[in-house]
Amino acid sequence: MNRIITIGREFGSGGREFGRRLSEKLEFAYYDQEIIHEISKRTSLSEQYIQAIVEHQPSFSFPIHIGRSFYPSVNPAFEQTMTIYQQQARIITEMAAKSDCVIVGRCADYILKEYKPFRIFVYADMESKIKRCREKGPEEENLSDKALRQKISAIDKKRAKYYAFYTGHAWGDKLNFDLCINTTQTVIKEIVPAIAKLFESI
């Protein structure tokens, strides 16, 4: 069976960078935004709309379809959300079956539970997350510390609701993970080699 690592992460904790660097160190396939792109190809939904649903709530300010109108039937928001999740689950399962891989977010730890992935959760204190967001965020996003703190908290709350809805588990609960990594005041690239050693002998 392929070696699979799933990564849940708080916003601003560096979980995405950690996943990418870990995949490079182990020479595993890396899946993140690629999942959104593949869902878009299979459903004709715009990537922007899918991104709004996958980790947040449906936003109807985004175009639902690409280049054509969409005429909903019954409860379109729920139907679209379930369609996207089902496609996401199918794609993640297909990716896991192909090769050793690292998959970031998107309930992959739950979707692939029968594959027994190694489940990692990355977190940090608020000050570290604010600092990391300022370093990695767009230059034009000139938010105050208060506004950035509110943004981080809001995104994490939405992720928690999304995860709980589809899995029935509490997002970030240490009992649902094999390893929890605190990246507070940590340089991501410096901790990856140590974590990678856990998998090099497997």
Secondary structure, DSSP 8 states (H G I E B T S, - for coil): ---EEEEEE-TTTTHHHHHHHHHHHHT-EEESHHHHHHHHHHH-B-HHHHHHHHSS---TTS-SBSSS-----SSHHHHHHHHHHHHHHHHHHHHHHHSSEEEESTTHHHHTGGG--EEEEEE--HHHHHHHHHHHS-TT----HHHHHHHHHHHHHHHHHHHHHHHSS-TT-GGG-SEEEE-TT--HHHHHHHHHHHHHT-
